[in-house]
Every structure is written in C-alpha cells, then in structure tokens.
Amino acid sequence: MTSEMKKFAHWNFSLEKDNYCWLTIDVAEKSTNVLTREVLDELREIIPVIEQQKPQALLFQSSKANGFIAGADISSFTTITSQEEALHLIRQGQDIFTMIENLPFATISLINGFCLGGGLELALACDYRIAVDEPKTKIGLPEVKLGIHPGFGGTVRLIQLIGAPAALPLLLSGKILAARQAAKLGIVTHAVPPRLLRSAARKTLAKGQKHTRKILPKLADAALARPLVAALARKKLKQKVNQTHYPAPFALLDLWEKYGGSPTTMMEQEAQSVSKLIRTPTAQNLIRVFQLQEKLKALPADTTFAPRHVHVIGAGVMGGDIAAWCALQGFTVSIQDNSHTILAKTVQRAAALFQQKLRAPHLVKAVLDRFIPDINGACIPKADVIIEAIFEDVNAKKELFVALEPQIRPDTLLATNTSSIPLETLAADLNNPERLVGLHFFNPVAKMMLVEVVSTSYVEETDVLKAVSFTKKIGKLPLPVHSSPGFLINRILMPYLHEAALLEAEGVPPLAIDQAAEQFGMPVGPIELMDLVGLDICQSVAEFMTVDPTMKMPENLQKLLDQGRLGKKSGAGYYTYKRGKPDKPSIDKKTSLPGDIADRLILRLVNESVACLREKVVADGDLLDAGMIFGTGFAPFRGGVVHYMHDQSPAALLSKMQQLATQYGGRFTPDKGWQTI
C-alpha cells in the first residue's frame, strides 16, 4: 500500500512503507517519453519536494511499455534562435541532473526498453542503473548522430564512470548498447530478466555498493596522459569521419582533452560546446534527417494487420537475409529454394546473424527454432506474408507468381523484392494483379533501414497499407513509391554510377572518382559501390532501365565482366580485394585530374531526382530526401538531395547543368521539372 502525493502532468510519485520513493515518468499525449521543456520544468519542481520527504531511496521508472526515456525533445532543437537560448536550456538540464546527483539518499534508474541521450544522462546522474536484459533494451548517447554531443553532463559522467578509454569510443560514435554490453562496461549496475527488475533494484540499494573505477582508466584522465589518448582517438576518428562535415565528435574530443581534469569546468564547457554546435548547418540538417525518419515511421498503415508467418522464396544472399531479419523480429519464417545446399548455407548465415545480434544462447536457439527451411513450399498456404526474392529475371518471376497464385490465401500479402522491374510487368499474367506489391529491401538487409513499398495505380490500397504496416513491424522504414523501372532509389542512383563508369573509361583513376564523391559527403565512392553491388548487377539493371544507347554502361565495364571481375564477391572488379577490403592504387602525382568530377557525379543524381519528383514516383521532396539518405547514404549532413538543391540555389545548379550539357552532351540536359523546383 502506498501513500499518493501530488501528481504532475508528466510525472507521478509515491512513497512506499519501506520509505522508498518511486518516481514514474509518463509524458502526457506521447507514446514515447521525451524530455521536453515542460517535463524538465516539472522534474525541477519535484526533486525538492521529494527531498523534503527524506526517503531512503529514489527510484526512477517509466510507465511506457516501449522504454525509459528516448532523450531530449529533438523537435525543439529547430526552434532555437540563438546560442544564448541554447546555452540557457542546456544549463537548465545540467542543473536538474546535478540536483539528482547531489541528493542525500540513494538514487537508481530502472531501465526497461530504450534509454538514450538525455534519458541515459538522467540515469548517469543516479547512483545505480538496473537494465532489463532483453533485445528491446537499447542504451547509449547517440547525440553525435544529430551533429552535437551530450549536453546534460553525459560526457563528464560517462567518462567518470567507466574511464576515457571505454567511454570515448561510445561518445564519438554514438554507439547503442544492449543491456549486457552496458553491464559489462559498467554503465549499468546489473542486467536482469524483466521479472527481477524491481527485486534487483531493492537488493542493489540494500547492498549499497557503488561502481568503482579501475586504476588504468583513471590514469587516462591524468593531465599528462590526456593529450596522448586524445591524439590516438583523433587519428582513428579521422579515418572514419570528415571533420569538415561532422565537427561534433572532434569538438567532444577537444573538450575532454582540454578540461577532462576538472569535471566542473568540463561541465561548463560541455554546455558552451553544444550551444555552438546545435546551430550549425550540420546539426540542423542531421536533425532534419531524424525528422524525416520519424515521418516515415508515422506513414499511414493498416494497424489491424497482424502477420505471424512470413514465407520467403529464394534463398540467395538477399532472400536469405530478408528471411533472417524477419525471424530476428519475432516472426515465424519459412524460406524456400530448390537447392538443399543453398538452404543449408542460408541457415548458417542466419545463425551467424542471430549470434551477433542476440548473443544469449537461449535467444539464438529460440529464433533458429522459428527459421524453417522449406524446399517444397509446404508453408505457402500458412503464410500471412509471401516475399519473392529470386534472381532478377522477368520470365522466371512471372512464372513463379502464376504458380503461386492458386496456393495463397485471399488475405495473404503478396510481395516481390525486385530491384527494378515494374509491377505491371510481373503481375501481367495473374488473375488478380492488383494484389501484388513491391517490398524492395537494400543490401545488406541487417544494416539498411529503408524498404521501398512499391505500388501501381491499380494496386489495392488495403494491400499497400498492409505492406507499410509489415515494414514497420520488422523495424524498417517504409518508403511508398510508384512502380516504374528502377523505382526511386535505383533510378536515381544509376545515372550517378553511369557517370562514374564513364569517368573511369575516360582515364580518370577510380580512386580519384571515389575521393571526389566522398569529399562531397557520400559514405562510399561510386566505383567501390559498383564493386559492392556487383558489376554484373549494375550492367543488368542499366540495360533493363534504359533503351537509349548513350546511357549504356561503357565498354570498360563489360571488359571487366568478360575477365570474371564481378566486384567484391569475385575478389576483383574495378579494384582487387584482399581479405574483403579493396586495394586502391595511389594516384600518380603527374596525373592531371578534371576539376568537375564531383559536379558530373552529383548533378546526374540531382537531375534524375528532379525527374522523379516531376513524374510523382514519390509523393514529395521530403520522402525523396528520406529515401536517398536511408537507401543510399546520401550525405546526411546535407539534409537530402532536394534540401541540398535549395541550400545551393536551384538556379546556380541549373546553370552548372547547362554548362555540363554543352560540354558533355544530352545526358546533362536539365529535366523539365527544374521549372517547378
């Protein structure tokens, strides 16, 4: 029995007979707990009230089923008009968490589900953290992915807790940890099963043993050691991140190197640093990327669709990975192929993914138990979702769908994973062509979040909504696109890759082409990307998508194919691969490089984006930007293709297009859609 005390809009607390105070966050009118200004203002008011009660301990928990606290209210970041305003808000947050840290009794956070950003910063202000050991528990400080770094004391407290050698890699990358990983590092005190969460908290409080740091991490904070540790971290960081594009992790490293010896000063400088970063174009564009992600998550869907069994046809790398991912998300999955050998390899590959993601043997066994090889297709009538993922051949796919149609239930979602073939072509021989939708996944499936949900004018809207719903249920981002050759992502990407192949055929070193794209902000250059995709696939898609001879891939690419150089999968393509990594010959210093490499690559991509908007392949510029960022990795710090166009000025880019058209010909002819951009 508890005695209820004053109730607030976003928090409620109770004092139990054992003198333990439970403070529960339940942000009103939101499905997820976020630290809005109002939530923090209430917390500031509550803490002194609780302190007056003199409880034995204060326990933070969430009433939301999906997690503890997702972080700060990111939407508010876009309304900050000055560094002074940002600094004021950050210091308010720091002050509140310092109030928690300084309470004269024990404090503990009970983490069930996600605990990210400001949520983890609050938990770090507590004496203890107990996390539920389940896959849904996600713990981390991902602020660098928004162009900032922790600002409510997270940089200071995490380094104090586990030491710089362990904390810096997490802070600089924004890595998210599972409960067991966080416990192993000492970020959480214990990782326990859900049923033991409260009892573990009570036992921890009863023992009263705080985490103690080891000697070696302490030495890393010493004034003499910090410059050396920082230099090593900076060197590694530069190998992965362009400081011009993403200044936040470098700012965080500078912060620790200069002020790590004084937590109080570092806290002050942490606030100053974030207040500067939050107004930079990089941060504002990365916040836009987050908002685009939320827009995809919020797309209309059939919330009543509750599939349990997924059947995938085609156990190649893509089909096998789709099946494995669906099983990992809790579905019963059957996978069909006409080869026992291929199915065996698929199960092995899936088992490796399950082990990597789940770690715990009992969880790995559970997901393997629902991953079913099905060489004869016996599970087809049971399936709620069927995904075709065989090789990219029109006739083979059409024959498969004709054979499938009589076997599937009327309510089953029927989908194809084709990367470029229009639905109208594949469904032409079906009695009910309106039920076929596209679910185009991207490789590697476990890392790429986007799925193109492809439909035509005659596809049933109910099936489209089912497809969007299913995509969300497997933890992916749905992007509705209209059926056309290449759909959206591959259609925009192919001219970019085509131009890269032309540049190489003209004698420009592959490394120079890749470097130009990477300096623009692409995660990997187009030459290496073609090797990763497979030169045979690039050639096939290019041939399928265009009838214009000038848009065909150059002969140089065909020569590589004739030599058996298919890309990374064969050990050689444009580059030679050693242990899975490309061997990139350095560029001869005497080589004269054209100055328009990046313009030629990017403006081909931009021009095709304009054409897709004009043709309504996708509903609007926001969705196109989301697709290109999450489907290709298009320079996130630029905020998307359309956003980049407006940032650079459409008129200026159009002028460049016209100049390139004069110099290189019709492939640079501006699309008619430029008139409405």
TAKAJO-V853206 format. One record per residue. N is the residue number from 1. RES is the residue in one small letter. SS is DSSP state (H for helix, E for strand, L for the rest). PSI is psi in whole degrees, -180 to 180 (NA if undefined). D_LAST is the distance of its C-alpha to the last C-alpha in Angstrom with 2 decimals. Layout:
<<N:RES:SS:PSI:D_LAST> <N:RES:SS:PSI:D_LAST>>
//
This chain:
<<1:m:L:137:63.85> <2:t:E:156:61.57> <3:s:E:115:61.61> <4:e:E:138:58.23> <5:m:L:-173:57.08> <6:k:L:139:54.38> <7:k:L:139:51.15> <8:f:L:174:47.71> <9:a:L:-37:44.32> <10:h:L:-7:43.12> <11:w:E:149:46.41> <12:n:E:148:49.88> <13:f:E:157:53.01> <14:s:E:150:56.58> <15:l:E:117:59.74> <16:e:E:170:61.88> <17:k:L:-32:65.66> <18:d:L:7:65.52> <19:n:L:24:63.74> <20:y:E:131:60.44> <21:c:E:125:57.42> <22:w:E:121:54.44> <23:l:E:115:51.08> <24:t:E:127:48.45> <25:i:E:131:44.72> <26:d:L:82:43.02> <27:v:L:124:39.79> <28:a:L:141:39.56> <29:e:L:24:36.86> <30:k:L:142:35.36> <31:s:L:-15:36.12> <32:t:L:140:36.06> <33:n:L:122:37.87> <34:v:L:152:35.70> <35:l:E:84:36.97> <36:t:L:172:35.32> <37:r:H:-41:36.72> <38:e:H:-40:38.87> <39:v:H:-44:40.25> <40:l:H:-39:41.23> <41:d:H:-41:42.71> <42:e:H:-41:44.87> <43:l:H:-39:45.97> <44:r:H:-37:47.03> <45:e:H:-34:49.16> <46:i:H:-41:50.61> <47:i:H:-49:51.86> <48:p:H:-34:54.57> <49:v:H:-44:55.69> <50:i:H:-42:56.20> <51:e:H:-35:57.96> <52:q:H:-26:60.43> <53:q:H:-15:61.37> <54:k:L:55:62.53> <55:p:L:166:61.61> <56:q:L:-32:62.76> <57:a:E:156:59.20> <58:l:E:126:55.63> <59:l:E:121:53.63> <60:f:E:137:49.85> <61:q:E:170:48.45> <62:s:E:146:45.56> <63:s:L:-7:45.85> <64:k:L:138:42.57> <65:a:L:-25:43.21> <66:n:L:-12:40.19> <67:g:E:180:41.12> <68:f:E:-84:42.42> <69:i:E:129:39.51> <70:a:L:-14:36.01> <71:g:L:-163:35.56> <72:a:E:165:34.07> <73:d:L:96:31.50> <74:i:H:-31:28.35> <75:s:H:-27:26.14> <76:s:H:-18:28.14> <77:f:H:-28:27.13> <78:t:H:-12:23.73> <79:t:H:-3:25.59> <80:i:L:125:27.90> <81:t:L:-12:27.40> <82:s:L:163:29.97> <83:q:H:-35:32.22> <84:e:H:-43:35.18> <85:e:H:-44:33.89> <86:a:H:-44:33.19> <87:l:H:-41:36.65> <88:h:H:-45:38.34> <89:l:H:-41:36.90> <90:i:H:-43:37.74> <91:r:H:-33:41.25> <92:q:H:-46:41.77> <93:g:H:-43:41.08> <94:q:H:-44:43.37> <95:d:H:-42:46.10> <96:i:H:-44:46.09> <97:f:H:-30:46.37> <98:t:H:-35:49.08> <99:m:H:-44:50.92> <100:i:H:-46:50.95> <101:e:H:-34:52.10> <102:n:L:4:54.94> <103:l:L:142:56.33> <104:p:L:9:60.10> <105:f:L:169:60.05> <106:a:E:143:58.44> <107:t:E:146:54.78> <108:i:E:140:53.16> <109:s:E:132:49.82> <110:l:E:113:49.87> <111:i:E:114:46.77> <112:n:L:109:45.94> <113:g:L:-151:42.49> <114:f:E:146:39.80> <115:c:E:92:40.66> <116:l:E:154:37.75> <117:g:L:-124:36.70> <118:g:H:-27:38.26> <119:g:H:-44:40.29> <120:l:H:-33:42.03> <121:e:H:-38:42.42> <122:l:H:-46:44.34> <123:a:H:-36:46.41> <124:l:H:-23:47.18> <125:a:L:-13:48.61> <126:c:L:165:51.15> <127:d:L:-34:54.35> <128:y:E:159:53.69> <129:r:E:126:51.01> <130:i:E:127:51.86> <131:a:E:145:49.22> <132:v:E:128:49.35> <133:d:L:78:49.65> <134:e:L:156:47.16> <135:p:L:-29:43.98> <136:k:L:-14:41.84> <137:t:L:121:43.02> <138:k:E:124:40.44> <139:i:E:128:41.36> <140:g:E:174:39.45> <141:l:L:85:37.59> <142:p:L:19:34.03> <143:e:H:-32:32.60> <144:v:H:-23:31.69> <145:k:H:-10:29.03> <146:l:H:10:27.36> <147:g:L:12:27.74> <148:i:L:-165:30.97> <149:h:L:171:34.56> <150:p:L:139:37.16> <151:g:L:-10:37.90> <152:f:L:31:40.56> <153:g:L:2:43.24> <154:g:H:-38:42.20> <155:t:H:-43:42.38> <156:v:H:-51:45.85> <157:r:H:-36:47.32> <158:l:H:-42:46.20> <159:i:H:-39:47.58> <160:q:H:-37:50.73> <161:l:H:-48:51.14> <162:i:H:-2:50.77> <163:g:L:153:50.71> <164:a:H:-43:48.12> <165:p:H:-35:48.61> <166:a:H:-36:47.63> <167:a:H:-40:45.15> <168:l:H:-45:43.00> <169:p:H:-34:41.68> <170:l:H:-45:40.61> <171:l:H:-40:39.04> <172:l:H:-23:37.23> <173:s:H:-20:35.74> <174:g:L:24:35.32> <175:k:L:140:37.42> <176:i:E:136:38.35> <177:l:E:151:42.00> <178:a:L:167:44.06> <179:a:H:-45:47.02> <180:r:H:-39:49.58> <181:q:H:-44:47.67> <182:a:H:-37:47.37> <183:a:H:-40:51.09> <184:k:H:-36:52.07> <185:l:H:-15:50.34> <186:g:L:9:51.97> <187:i:L:-43:48.81> <188:v:L:150:50.22> <189:t:L:-42:53.96> <190:h:E:149:54.29> <191:a:E:122:52.28> <192:v:E:161:54.09> <193:p:L:155:53.85> <194:p:H:-40:52.42> <195:r:H:-18:55.89> <196:l:H:6:57.18> <197:l:H:-53:54.47> <198:r:H:-42:56.51> <199:s:H:-36:59.85> <200:a:H:-37:58.43> <201:a:H:-45:57.19> <202:r:H:-42:60.65> <203:k:H:-40:62.45> <204:t:H:-43:60.23> <205:l:H:-37:60.95> <206:a:H:-39:64.63> <207:k:H:-37:64.89> <208:g:L:28:62.99> <209:q:L:113:62.22> <210:k:L:158:59.12> <211:h:L:133:57.20> <212:t:L:137:58.68> <213:r:L:151:56.91> <214:k:L:164:58.48> <215:i:H:-45:59.80> <216:l:H:-48:57.42> <217:p:H:-35:54.18> <218:k:H:-40:55.93> <219:l:H:-31:56.74> <220:a:H:-24:53.07> <221:d:L:-10:52.47> <222:a:L:149:55.23> <223:a:H:-39:54.37> <224:l:H:-30:55.56> <225:a:H:-31:53.76> <226:r:H:-46:50.30> <227:p:H:-38:49.19> <228:l:H:-48:50.28> <229:v:H:-42:48.65> <230:a:H:-40:45.42> <231:a:H:-43:45.45> <232:l:H:-43:45.86> <233:a:H:-39:43.08> <234:r:H:-39:40.74> <235:k:H:-45:41.54> <236:k:H:-39:40.69> <237:l:H:-42:37.51> <238:k:H:-24:36.25> <239:q:H:-20:36.79> <240:k:H:-28:34.27> <241:v:L:135:31.85> <242:n:L:116:30.06> <243:q:L:-33:31.09> <244:t:L:-39:28.20> <245:h:L:-39:25.73> <246:y:L:84:28.05> <247:p:L:-19:30.55> <248:a:H:-50:31.96> <249:p:H:-32:34.66> <250:f:H:-37:35.87> <251:a:H:-39:36.13> <252:l:H:-42:38.15> <253:l:H:-42:40.43> <254:d:H:-41:41.04> <255:l:H:-49:41.82> <256:w:H:-42:44.50> <257:e:H:-41:45.94> <258:k:H:-38:46.47> <259:y:H:6:47.51> <260:g:L:-20:48.61> <261:g:L:-10:52.23> <262:s:L:100:51.76> <263:p:H:-38:50.08> <264:t:H:-47:50.07> <265:t:H:-40:48.38> <266:m:H:-37:45.94> <267:m:H:-43:44.98> <268:e:H:-45:44.29> <269:q:H:-28:42.25> <270:e:H:-47:40.36> <271:a:H:-43:39.05> <272:q:H:-44:38.20> <273:s:H:-48:36.34> <274:v:H:-38:34.18> <275:s:H:-29:33.44> <276:k:H:-44:31.99> <277:l:H:-36:30.06> <278:i:L:-22:28.42> <279:r:L:1:26.32> <280:t:L:154:25.11> <281:p:H:-38:21.50> <282:t:H:-50:23.00> <283:a:H:-45:24.64> <284:q:H:-37:21.76> <285:n:H:-37:19.50> <286:l:H:-32:22.45> <287:i:H:-39:23.00> <288:r:H:-40:19.44> <289:v:H:-43:20.45> <290:f:H:-43:23.55> <291:q:H:-35:21.75> <292:l:H:-40:19.59> <293:q:H:-44:22.98> <294:e:H:-34:24.43> <295:k:H:-42:21.69> <296:l:H:-40:22.64> <297:k:H:-27:26.27> <298:a:L:5:25.86> <299:l:L:146:24.35> <300:p:L:139:26.64> <301:a:L:162:29.60> <302:d:L:97:33.07> <303:t:L:-12:35.17> <304:t:L:-14:38.34> <305:f:L:118:37.84> <306:a:L:69:40.40> <307:p:L:148:40.80> <308:r:L:-29:43.62> <309:h:E:125:44.08> <310:v:E:133:41.49> <311:h:E:123:42.47> <312:v:E:131:40.70> <313:i:E:119:41.58> <314:g:L:108:41.42> <315:a:L:29:42.87> <316:g:L:-171:41.12> <317:v:H:-47:39.36> <318:m:H:-50:36.25> <319:g:H:-43:38.27> <320:g:H:-39:40.90> <321:d:H:-35:38.49> <322:i:H:-46:36.74> <323:a:H:-45:40.23> <324:a:H:-41:41.39> <325:w:H:-43:38.43> <326:c:H:-40:39.03> <327:a:H:-39:42.71> <328:l:H:-28:41.94> <329:q:L:6:40.09> <330:g:L:1:43.29> <331:f:L:151:43.07> <332:t:E:129:45.87> <333:v:E:129:44.51> <334:s:E:141:46.10> <335:i:E:131:44.94> <336:q:E:137:46.03> <337:d:L:158:46.61> <338:n:L:9:49.32> <339:s:L:121:50.50> <340:h:H:-38:52.74> <341:t:H:-45:52.05> <342:i:H:-42:48.27> <343:l:H:-40:48.73> <344:a:H:-43:51.11> <345:k:H:-37:48.67> <346:t:H:-42:45.94> <347:v:H:-42:48.31> <348:q:H:-44:49.14> <349:r:H:-42:45.50> <350:a:H:-43:44.85> <351:a:H:-38:47.96> <352:a:H:-40:46.74> <353:l:H:-44:43.45> <354:f:H:-41:45.46> <355:q:H:-42:47.80> <356:q:H:-41:45.03> <357:k:H:-36:43.25> <358:l:H:-33:46.30> <359:r:L:-54:49.18> <360:a:L:126:51.81> <361:p:H:-40:54.00> <362:h:H:-31:54.37> <363:l:H:-40:50.59> <364:v:H:-44:50.17> <365:k:H:-40:52.99> <366:a:H:-42:51.52> <367:v:H:-34:48.18> <368:l:H:-33:50.03> <369:d:H:-26:52.18> <370:r:L:14:49.24> <371:f:E:106:47.78> <372:i:E:113:49.52> <373:p:E:135:49.77> <374:d:L:81:50.08> <375:i:L:-27:50.88> <376:n:L:-2:51.83> <377:g:L:30:49.06> <378:a:L:-25:51.58> <379:c:L:-4:49.08> <380:i:H:-48:46.62> <381:p:H:-22:48.13> <382:k:H:-18:48.03> <383:a:L:140:44.39> <384:d:L:-26:41.86> <385:v:E:131:38.98> <386:i:E:126:39.17> <387:i:E:119:36.78> <388:e:E:128:37.14> <389:a:L:40:36.56> <390:i:L:-178:38.55> <391:f:L:157:37.61> <392:e:L:76:34.57> <393:d:L:122:36.48> <394:v:H:-51:35.46> <395:n:H:-40:39.02> <396:a:H:-41:40.43> <397:k:H:-44:37.89> <398:k:H:-43:38.40> <399:e:H:-40:42.17> <400:l:H:-45:41.95> <401:f:H:-37:40.05> <402:v:H:-41:42.54> <403:a:H:-32:45.38> <404:l:H:-40:43.80> <405:e:H:-45:43.07> <406:p:L:-16:46.73> <407:q:L:-15:47.35> <408:i:L:153:44.68> <409:r:L:155:44.90> <410:p:L:-28:42.82> <411:d:L:2:41.25> <412:t:L:137:40.39> <413:l:E:120:36.76> <414:l:E:122:36.36> <415:a:E:154:33.67> <416:t:E:145:32.85> <417:n:L:19:31.60> <418:t:L:144:30.38> <419:s:L:-12:27.67> <420:s:L:-14:26.21> <421:i:L:127:28.26> <422:p:L:145:26.79> <423:l:H:-36:28.84> <424:e:H:-36:29.63> <425:t:H:-46:31.54> <426:l:H:-31:33.46> <427:a:L:3:34.38> <428:a:L:-33:35.42> <429:d:L:6:39.15> <430:l:L:149:39.24> <431:n:L:-31:40.97> <432:n:L:73:38.34> <433:p:H:-20:35.08> <434:e:H:-11:33.15> <435:r:H:-9:34.49> <436:l:E:124:33.06> <437:v:E:166:30.09> <438:g:E:136:28.61> <439:l:E:89:29.21> <440:h:E:106:27.81> <441:f:E:162:29.21> <442:f:L:152:28.51> <443:n:L:134:31.25> <444:p:L:136:33.15> <445:v:L:-40:33.20> <446:a:L:-18:35.06> <447:k:L:-34:32.44> <448:m:L:121:29.05> <449:m:L:-21:28.03> <450:l:E:143:25.31> <451:v:E:122:26.24> <452:e:E:122:23.88> <453:v:E:107:25.17> <454:v:E:134:24.62> <455:s:E:171:25.20> <456:t:L:178:25.04> <457:s:L:-25:25.02> <458:y:L:-3:28.81> <459:v:L:138:29.40> <460:e:L:130:31.26> <461:e:H:-33:29.25> <462:t:H:-37:32.37> <463:d:H:-35:32.23> <464:v:H:-44:28.60> <465:l:H:-35:29.62> <466:k:H:-42:32.67> <467:a:H:-41:30.69> <468:v:H:-44:28.46> <469:s:H:-46:31.71> <470:f:H:-42:33.48> <471:t:H:-42:30.75> <472:k:H:-39:31.09> <473:k:H:-26:34.86> <474:i:L:15:34.95> <475:g:L:24:33.00> <476:k:L:169:29.73> <477:l:E:117:26.11> <478:p:E:136:24.95> <479:l:E:103:21.48> <480:p:E:125:21.26> <481:v:E:157:19.70> <482:h:E:144:20.23> <483:s:L:126:22.79> <484:s:L:162:21.77> <485:p:L:120:23.16> <486:g:L:-8:22.55> <487:f:L:-130:20.78> <488:l:L:-57:17.91> <489:i:H:-53:19.51> <490:n:H:-33:21.69> <491:r:H:-44:19.22> <492:i:H:-35:16.79> <493:l:H:-34:19.94> <494:m:H:-43:21.78> <495:p:H:-35:19.88> <496:y:H:-47:20.28> <497:l:H:-37:23.96> <498:h:H:-45:24.38> <499:e:H:-37:23.37> <500:a:H:-42:25.81> <501:a:H:-38:28.52> <502:l:H:-43:27.98> <503:l:H:-43:28.30> <504:e:H:-41:31.49> <505:a:H:-26:32.81> <506:e:L:-7:32.37> <507:g:L:4:34.68> <508:v:L:127:32.47> <509:p:L:137:34.37> <510:p:H:-39:32.84> <511:l:H:-38:33.36> <512:a:H:-37:31.33> <513:i:H:-47:28.36> <514:d:H:-41:28.69> <515:q:H:-38:29.21> <516:a:H:-42:26.03> <517:a:H:-41:23.99> <518:e:H:-35:26.13> <519:q:H:-30:25.79> <520:f:H:-31:22.01> <521:g:L:3:22.90> <522:m:L:144:23.25> <523:p:L:-28:26.43> <524:v:L:145:27.95> <525:g:L:160:27.31> <526:p:H:-31:26.26> <527:i:H:-48:29.76> <528:e:H:-35:31.50> <529:l:H:-42:29.04> <530:m:H:-40:29.99> <531:d:H:-40:33.60> <532:l:H:-42:33.16> <533:v:H:-38:31.54> <534:g:L:121:34.10> <535:l:H:-31:33.74> <536:d:H:-39:35.18> <537:i:H:-42:32.51> <538:c:H:-43:29.71> <539:q:H:-44:31.40> <540:s:H:-46:31.88> <541:v:H:-42:28.32> <542:a:H:-42:27.00> <543:e:H:-37:29.53> <544:f:H:-35:28.72> <545:m:H:-13:24.95> <546:t:L:147:24.96> <547:v:L:-5:27.26> <548:d:L:116:25.99> <549:p:H:-30:28.83> <550:t:H:-14:26.66> <551:m:H:3:24.82> <552:k:L:155:28.16> <553:m:L:145:29.36> <554:p:L:164:31.58> <555:e:H:-29:35.36> <556:n:H:-39:35.85> <557:l:H:-42:34.55> <558:q:H:-35:36.91> <559:k:H:-40:39.76> <560:l:H:-42:39.27> <561:l:H:-40:39.41> <562:d:H:-27:42.54> <563:q:L:1:44.10> <564:g:L:13:43.48> <565:r:L:91:40.94> <566:l:L:-5:38.58> <567:g:E:-159:37.24> <568:k:H:-39:38.47> <569:k:H:-24:40.20> <570:s:H:2:42.52> <571:g:L:-7:43.05> <572:a:E:143:41.20> <573:g:L:-119:37.98> <574:y:L:-37:36.28> <575:y:L:161:38.18> <576:t:E:140:41.66> <577:y:E:131:42.03> <578:k:E:118:44.98> <579:r:L:38:45.54> <580:g:L:-1:41.97> <581:k:E:141:40.45> <582:p:E:138:39.03> <583:d:E:106:41.19> <584:k:L:107:38.80> <585:p:L:138:40.67> <586:s:L:158:40.07> <587:i:L:129:38.47> <588:d:L:130:41.07> <589:k:L:-22:40.85> <590:k:L:-11:41.38> <591:t:L:129:38.24> <592:s:L:116:35.68> <593:l:L:139:32.20> <594:p:L:150:29.04> <595:g:L:0:26.81> <596:d:L:22:23.51> <597:i:H:-53:24.24> <598:a:H:-42:21.63> <599:d:H:-44:18.87> <600:r:H:-42:19.93> <601:l:H:-54:20.00> <602:i:H:-37:16.87> <603:l:H:-27:14.51> <604:r:H:-43:15.98> <605:l:H:-44:15.14> <606:v:H:-44:11.52> <607:n:H:-39:11.11> <608:e:H:-32:12.92> <609:s:H:-42:10.88> <610:v:H:-42:7.79> <611:a:H:-40:10.64> <612:c:H:-37:12.03> <613:l:H:-42:9.26> <614:r:H:-39:9.33> <615:e:L:-1:13.08> <616:k:L:35:13.40> <617:v:L:-31:15.55> <618:v:L:153:14.84> <619:a:L:-38:14.26> <620:d:L:175:11.42> <621:g:H:-34:9.81> <622:d:H:-45:13.13> <623:l:H:-35:15.18> <624:l:H:-45:13.46> <625:d:H:-44:14.10> <626:a:H:-44:17.57> <627:g:H:-45:18.28> <628:m:H:-33:17.61> <629:i:H:-49:19.59> <630:f:H:-16:22.46> <631:g:H:-26:22.54> <632:t:H:-11:22.30> <633:g:L:18:22.81> <634:f:L:120:19.56> <635:a:L:86:20.38> <636:p:H:-35:20.79> <637:f:H:-10:21.18> <638:r:H:-8:17.53> <639:g:L:6:16.50> <640:g:L:165:14.53> <641:v:H:-51:12.04> <642:v:H:-41:8.82> <643:h:H:-41:10.94> <644:y:H:-42:12.03> <645:m:H:-47:8.79> <646:h:H:-32:8.45> <647:d:H:-37:12.21> <648:q:H:-17:12.45> <649:s:L:112:9.92> <650:p:H:-37:6.99> <651:a:H:-42:9.31> <652:a:H:-42:12.23> <653:l:H:-39:11.21> <654:l:H:-40:10.30> <655:s:H:-42:13.72> <656:k:H:-41:15.39> <657:m:H:-45:14.23> <658:q:H:-38:15.77> <659:q:H:-43:18.83> <660:l:H:-36:19.33> <661:a:H:-40:19.08> <662:t:H:-38:21.78> <663:q:H:-38:23.85> <664:y:H:-9:23.63> <665:g:L:-168:22.66> <666:g:H:-24:20.57> <667:r:H:-15:19.43> <668:f:H:9:16.94> <669:t:L:123:15.64> <670:p:L:135:11.83> <671:d:L:154:10.70> <672:k:H:-23:9.83> <673:g:H:-17:6.71> <674:w:H:-27:5.18> <675:q:H:-22:5.86> <676:t:H:2:3.83> <677:i:L:NA:0.00>>
//
